[in-house]
């Protein structure tokens, strides 16, 4: 509305001043007045020009007087332009920050999904432990009830004849056995409570680890072999536990050597899993190969969570035993490295089928000396026509030991 008012005022003022100027010019022309000694016609023209200038000046002055927008357009345009440029620059910066915030939000959502999956897995394990604890409590209650019944029967049978005294003694011995089992179950219940607390601590460490992964670097991959060793069967649980701890110390020593002597690395073994492994070795009564591997991708500086696996330790190859003998046709376009790679792949397949434990990440089982490898490659480069490659075991090889090879090339 302000603009309409200004237009109407300008029309009225312009018309009024033009009317006055016209009347004044006409009057001057009729009276043939002269200004500055000019001719009346020129004087009339000067009056008309001055009148037009007054129309423009008074219109602009009046508009500037009554309108802030007009004053801004006339005198504050440069300042307004600088303000607009500053505002546009701030808008560009805000837009860039918004894009960065959206990218950070997407990364945070991805990490949150991974943490939710890990937490759900931990909750499942915790629920299983709680269910096992409930079952043990029920068994404990049943044993206590049985113990009370036996005590009542013992009192009732105290007045019977001598023939029943032997049976009473046997029931007393059985009662002692049940009491020992009851105490053992109570100890297991306490151990489960301790394991439950360890799971809660592990859950807390996982949350902290998820946060650290955003800026940390992965030092170990899931399934990476840390250490292995043979544990003899037919021994007590304490001796087996000592052997497992010794292999765990080897894993810690290997990690310290790998990542620098100044860095503190600790191997963390899940205690219920360790007790399960000890029970299996003790009940099996035979030699096994124990492998300690990383339970998941690990960030530098956090405890190394591990997984325990056992395998039967059996003799797979005798020293000097032929593992594979294969014939190749070498032409001018043959590639010695590809031939040797094919031969070693077949050996690896045979060895794993026979029972040698492969590396969890690479899947390899064999090992050759560097000099022997270069000798075989040189021999293949100079060979032509039909050749035969034969691989034999250098030493006696068990399930848990690496397969050391001797490879022989014969020209046919």
GUKOL-145228 format. One line per 4 residues: for each residue x, y, z of C-alpha. Coordinates in nm, 4 decimals. Example, Ala and Ser with C-alpha at 12.3 -4.5 7.8 and 13.67 -1.06 7.14 Angstrom:
! residues 2
1.2300 -0.4500 0.7800  1.3670 -0.1060 0.7140
//
This chain:
! residues 412
0.0000 0.0000 0.0000  0.2919 0.2335 0.0742  0.4028 0.2107 -0.2890  0.0521 0.3002 -0.4142
0.0412 0.6010 -0.1819  0.3812 0.7183 -0.3093  0.2731 0.6865 -0.6720  -0.0469 0.8816 -0.6056
0.1471 1.1552 -0.4205  0.4020 1.1768 -0.7054  0.1217 1.2051 -0.9627  -0.0530 1.4757 -0.7627
0.2670 1.6710 -0.6917  0.3944 1.6356 -1.0487  0.0597 1.7525 -1.1865  0.0417 2.0449 -0.9420
0.3985 2.1645 -1.0079  0.3510 2.1195 -1.3853  0.0289 2.3160 -1.3688  0.1955 2.5928 -1.1682
0.4962 2.5933 -1.4036  0.2689 2.6086 -1.7064  0.0689 2.8978 -1.5637  0.3862 3.0760 -1.4583
0.5464 3.0260 -1.8022  0.2288 3.1450 -1.9750  0.2102 3.4506 -1.7531  0.5745 3.5336 -1.8101
0.5260 3.4812 -2.1836  0.2216 3.7131 -2.1929  0.3927 3.9831 -1.9919  0.7062 3.9308 -2.1964
0.9217 3.9291 -1.8829  1.2963 3.8941 -1.9120  1.5456 3.7300 -1.6716  1.9119 3.8098 -1.6820
1.8495 4.0189 -1.9908  1.7320 3.7185 -2.1979  1.4612 3.7303 -2.4541  1.1085 3.6524 -2.3259
1.0935 3.3250 -2.5252  1.4219 3.2051 -2.3697  1.3048 3.3213 -2.0272  0.9876 3.1089 -2.0720
1.2023 2.8034 -2.1625  1.4223 2.8521 -1.8528  1.1126 2.8690 -1.6324  0.9827 2.5477 -1.7896
1.3168 2.3635 -1.7363  1.3448 2.4858 -1.3757  0.9880 2.3790 -1.3155  1.0634 2.0236 -1.4478
1.3726 2.0032 -1.2255  1.1701 2.1127 -0.9277  0.9159 1.8414 -1.0063  1.1889 1.5739 -0.9981
1.3711 1.7153 -0.6933  1.0578 1.7663 -0.4879  0.9225 1.4210 -0.5848  1.2454 1.2461 -0.4830
1.2817 1.4581 -0.1694  0.9247 1.3936 -0.0597  0.9542 1.0190 -0.1265  1.2832 1.0054 0.0678
1.1220 1.1982 0.3493  0.8242 0.9695 0.3962  0.9723 0.6276 0.2915  1.2619 0.4378 0.4553
1.2816 0.2047 0.1528  1.3439 0.4996 -0.0817  1.6186 0.6355 0.1475  1.7752 0.2886 0.1544
1.7576 0.2611 -0.2271  1.9150 0.6060 -0.2750  2.1829 0.6150 -0.0034  2.2242 0.2604 0.1395
2.2548 0.0463 -0.1749  2.6273 -0.0321 -0.1261  2.5724 -0.1318 0.2358  2.2718 -0.3427 0.1317
2.4815 -0.5126 -0.1391  2.7614 -0.5929 0.1142  2.5026 -0.7319 0.3562  2.3575 -0.9527 0.0802
2.7037 -1.0821 -0.0166  2.7846 -1.1598 0.3496  2.4519 -1.3361 0.3901  2.5118 -1.5439 0.0740
2.8597 -1.6462 0.2014  2.7121 -1.7517 0.5370  2.4420 -1.9468 0.3513  2.7063 -2.1342 0.1453
2.9024 -2.2173 0.4626  2.5857 -2.3352 0.6389  2.4988 -2.5543 0.3371  2.8470 -2.7142 0.3378
2.8234 -2.7775 0.7122  2.4813 -2.9352 0.6574  2.6241 -3.1784 0.3968  2.9101 -3.2700 0.6342
2.6652 -3.3230 0.9178  2.4523 -3.5497 0.6958  2.7575 -3.7614 0.6029  2.8568 -3.7880 0.9699
2.5000 -3.8843 1.0561  2.5026 -4.1648 0.7950  2.8341 -4.2990 0.9299  2.6966 -4.2846 1.2834
2.3850 -4.4775 1.1722  2.6012 -4.7512 1.0148  2.8114 -4.7852 1.3316  2.4944 -4.7873 1.5424
2.3506 -5.0760 1.3378  2.6686 -5.2795 1.3898  2.6633 -5.2095 1.7640  2.2966 -5.3110 1.7843
2.3761 -5.6451 1.6166  2.6647 -5.7079 1.8597  2.4510 -5.6103 2.1607  2.1698 -5.8414 2.0427
2.4198 -6.1298 2.0225  2.5431 -6.0546 2.3736  2.1876 -6.0390 2.5048  2.1199 -6.3812 2.3532
2.4274 -6.5275 2.5271  2.3235 -6.3617 2.8532  1.9726 -6.5070 2.8297  2.1164 -6.8541 2.7661
2.3363 -6.8212 3.0752  2.0400 -6.7069 3.2814  1.8372 -7.0042 3.1615  2.1241 -7.2377 3.2540
2.1444 -7.0702 3.5959  1.7707 -7.1247 3.6470  1.8059 -7.4927 3.5559  2.0907 -7.5319 3.8042
1.8857 -7.3635 4.0746  1.5978 -7.6049 4.0097  1.8388 -7.8983 4.0285  1.9774 -7.7582 4.3537
1.6281 -7.7351 4.5003  1.5495 -8.0911 4.3936  1.8727 -8.2144 4.5520  1.7918 -8.0321 4.8745
1.4463 -8.1898 4.8781  1.5999 -8.5325 4.8126  1.8508 -8.4704 5.0917  1.5681 -8.3880 5.3349
1.3754 -8.7014 5.2310  1.6826 -8.9165 5.2820  1.7404 -8.7645 5.6247  1.3790 -8.8461 5.7212
1.4188 -9.2009 5.5909  1.7430 -9.2319 5.7849  1.5630 -9.1397 6.1094  1.2785 -9.3853 6.0370
1.5221 -9.6665 5.9539  1.7301 -9.6112 6.2721  1.4915 -9.8458 6.4650  1.5067 -10.1312 6.2139
1.7016 -10.4584 6.2470  2.0742 -10.5125 6.1822  2.0056 -10.6352 5.8307  1.8980 -10.2870 5.7323
2.1983 -10.1141 5.8939  2.4135 -10.1896 5.5886  2.1514 -10.0302 5.3676  2.1381 -9.7342 5.6047
2.5150 -9.6925 5.5769  2.4917 -9.7018 5.1980  2.2188 -9.4389 5.2069  2.4416 -9.2277 5.4333
2.7257 -9.2538 5.1829  2.4844 -9.1631 4.9044  2.3740 -8.8651 5.1127  2.7359 -8.7516 5.1422
2.7725 -8.7835 4.7651  2.4590 -8.5768 4.7094  2.5871 -8.3143 4.9525  2.9146 -8.2939 4.7590
2.7187 -8.2627 4.4332  2.5075 -7.9936 4.5955  2.8192 -7.8020 4.6956  2.9605 -7.8452 4.3463
2.6364 -7.7126 4.1932  2.6474 -7.4179 4.4340  3.0008 -7.3481 4.3177  2.8875 -7.3733 3.9552
2.6060 -7.1313 4.0330  2.8534 -6.8824 4.1793  3.0769 -6.9306 3.8772  2.7828 -6.8566 3.6464
2.7124 -6.5406 3.8424  3.0757 -6.4392 3.7984  3.0561 -6.5192 3.4270  2.7399 -6.3094 3.4035
2.9272 -6.0141 3.5529  3.2114 -6.0731 3.3061  2.9577 -6.0657 3.0214  2.8237 -5.7336 3.1457
3.1790 -5.5966 3.1596  3.2406 -5.7348 2.8117  2.9244 -5.5628 2.6891  3.0501 -5.2346 2.8356
3.3904 -5.2805 2.6710  3.2200 -5.3535 2.3385  3.0292 -5.0254 2.3602  3.3546 -4.8426 2.4276
3.5227 -5.0358 2.1446  3.2488 -4.9358 1.8975  3.3137 -4.5714 1.9790  3.6903 -4.6209 1.9465
3.6519 -4.7939 1.6064  3.5397 -4.4653 1.4495  3.8917 -4.3235 1.4858  4.0944 -4.6402 1.5617
4.2704 -4.8745 1.3204  4.2162 -5.2496 1.2949  4.5224 -5.4437 1.4146  4.3880 -5.8011 1.4052
4.1286 -5.9581 1.1776  3.8587 -6.1980 1.2955  3.9839 -6.5592 1.2853  4.3544 -6.4644 1.2658
4.5676 -6.7352 1.4299  4.7607 -6.6046 1.7326  4.9215 -6.9227 1.8716  4.8843 -7.3008 1.8721
5.0297 -7.5939 2.0606  4.9854 -7.9594 2.1502  4.8238 -8.0526 2.4833  4.8739 -8.4094 2.6027
4.5671 -8.5988 2.7230  4.5243 -8.8193 3.0276  4.6170 -8.5472 3.2781  4.4408 -8.3401 3.5422
4.2389 -8.0259 3.4766  4.5010 -7.8094 3.6522  4.7815 -7.9404 3.4270  4.5680 -7.8836 3.1175
4.4860 -7.5317 3.2396  4.8591 -7.4592 3.2844  4.9275 -7.5707 2.9246  4.6475 -7.3463 2.7921
4.7842 -7.0486 2.9862  5.1334 -7.1204 2.8507  5.0024 -7.1136 2.4918  4.8154 -6.7910 2.5732
5.1453 -6.6410 2.6949  5.3017 -6.7412 2.3613  5.0193 -6.5525 2.1862  5.0839 -6.2450 2.4030
5.4589 -6.2641 2.3329  5.3891 -6.2950 1.9587  5.1629 -5.9866 1.9677  5.4211 -5.7818 2.1594
5.6908 -5.8738 1.9054  5.4561 -5.7970 1.6172  5.3341 -5.4573 1.7353  5.6420 -5.3353 1.9221
5.7880 -5.4046 2.2634  5.6634 -5.0773 2.4101  5.2965 -5.1521 2.3386  5.0982 -5.3429 2.6013
4.8972 -5.6295 2.4524  4.6852 -5.8665 2.6630  4.5097 -6.1857 2.5514  4.1584 -6.2226 2.7011
4.0098 -6.5759 2.7183  3.6405 -6.6226 2.7887  3.6440 -6.8339 3.1070  3.3323 -7.0508 3.0392
3.4853 -7.1414 2.7019  3.8172 -7.2275 2.8708  3.6396 -7.4541 3.1258  3.4545 -7.6247 2.8407
3.7800 -7.6893 2.6539  3.9464 -7.8248 2.9717  3.6531 -8.0628 3.0314  3.6659 -8.1901 2.6700
4.0415 -8.2549 2.6834  4.0193 -8.4201 3.0265  3.7278 -8.6445 2.9278  3.8773 -8.7297 2.5860
4.2063 -8.8588 2.7269  4.4051 -8.8075 2.4042  4.6482 -8.5498 2.2661  4.4912 -8.2484 2.0967
4.6028 -7.9367 1.9110  4.4854 -7.6147 2.0765  4.4469 -7.3066 1.8555  4.4010 -6.9526 1.9898
4.2618 -6.7092 1.7316  4.1150 -6.3591 1.7343  3.7409 -6.3621 1.8080  3.6788 -6.0495 1.5987
3.8342 -5.7454 1.4364  4.0342 -5.5697 1.7075  4.1352 -5.2056 1.7484  4.4863 -5.1155 1.8596
4.5105 -5.0760 2.2385  4.2058 -5.2813 2.3480  4.2260 -5.6356 2.5028  4.2582 -5.9136 2.2457
3.9406 -6.1215 2.2704  4.0154 -6.4788 2.1604  3.8480 -6.8034 2.0574  3.9717 -7.1498 2.1565
3.9524 -7.4533 1.9241  4.0823 -7.8085 1.9720  4.1551 -8.0748 1.7111  4.2857 -8.4327 1.7413
4.6658 -8.4430 1.7137  4.7314 -8.7314 1.4737  5.0245 -8.8328 1.2576  4.9399 -8.7358 0.8978
5.2660 -8.7871 0.6994  5.5805 -8.9839 0.7776  5.9205 -8.8341 0.7039  6.0007 -8.8893 0.3342
5.6448 -8.9937 0.2476  5.5358 -8.8983 -0.1048  5.2492 -8.6541 -0.0962  5.1980 -8.5834 -0.4663
5.3621 -8.6735 -0.7960  5.2333 -8.4959 -1.1063  5.3386 -8.4744 -1.4734  5.3390 -8.1437 -1.6668
5.3970 -8.0603 -2.0326  5.6167 -7.7494 -2.0635  5.6056 -7.5583 -2.3903  5.7596 -7.2330 -2.5074
5.4767 -7.0283 -2.3580  5.4748 -7.2073 -2.0188  5.4852 -6.9996 -1.7010  5.6958 -7.1674 -1.4280
5.5312 -6.9695 -1.1485  5.1826 -7.0811 -1.2571  5.2921 -7.4469 -1.2796  5.4450 -7.4357 -0.9305
5.1388 -7.2572 -0.7955  4.9098 -7.5273 -0.9391  5.1288 -7.8004 -0.7879  5.1344 -7.6379 -0.4426
4.7550 -7.5841 -0.4552  4.7011 -7.9574 -0.5142  4.9364 -8.0368 -0.2232  4.7466 -7.7973 0.0005
4.4166 -7.9663 -0.0927  4.5558 -8.3156 -0.0233  4.7079 -8.2110 0.3102  4.3873 -8.0527 0.4384
4.1864 -8.3608 0.3376  4.4341 -8.5822 0.5265  4.3836 -8.3744 0.8426  4.6488 -8.1013 0.8563
4.5076 -7.7800 1.0007  4.5228 -7.4910 0.7546  4.5777 -7.1265 0.8387  4.2285 -6.9781 0.9084
4.2883 -6.6722 0.6869  4.5134 -6.7943 0.4036  4.4132 -7.1625 0.4017  4.7764 -7.2697 0.3433
4.9454 -7.5648 0.5193  5.2821 -7.6089 0.3414  5.6144 -7.4386 0.3947  5.9223 -7.4297 0.1688
6.2682 -7.2856 0.2157  6.3301 -6.9752 0.0051  6.6366 -7.1227 -0.1622  6.4491 -7.4389 -0.2596
6.1662 -7.2320 -0.4048  6.4033 -7.0327 -0.6254  6.5807 -7.3547 -0.7332  6.2513 -7.5143 -0.8452
6.1484 -7.2006 -1.0361  6.4899 -7.1865 -1.2106  6.4652 -7.5553 -1.2975  6.1170 -7.5061 -1.4427
6.2374 -7.2115 -1.6523  6.5093 -7.4233 -1.8120  6.2980 -7.7410 -1.8516  6.1229 -7.8388 -2.1782
5.8789 -8.1119 -2.2712  5.7375 -8.3595 -2.0167  5.8528 -8.3251 -1.6567  5.7465 -8.4817 -1.3280
5.7225 -8.2918 -0.9989  5.7299 -8.4980 -0.6787  5.6662 -8.3582 -0.3292  5.7651 -8.5478 -0.0128
5.7345 -8.4635 0.3561  6.0649 -8.3450 0.5034  5.9716 -8.4422 0.8621  5.7028 -8.6326 1.0453
5.3952 -8.4094 1.0217  5.1038 -8.4075 1.2649  4.7692 -8.2305 1.2434  4.8922 -7.9189 1.4185
5.2419 -7.8856 1.2687  5.3251 -7.7109 0.9383  5.3960 -7.9298 0.6373  5.7603 -7.8831 0.5317
5.8217 -8.0006 0.1759  6.0964 -8.1377 -0.0435  6.0170 -8.0960 -0.4159  6.2035 -8.2866 -0.6849
6.1893 -8.2182 -1.0629  6.2599 -8.4990 -1.3142  6.2840 -8.4668 -1.6928  6.0898 -8.7493 -1.8661
//
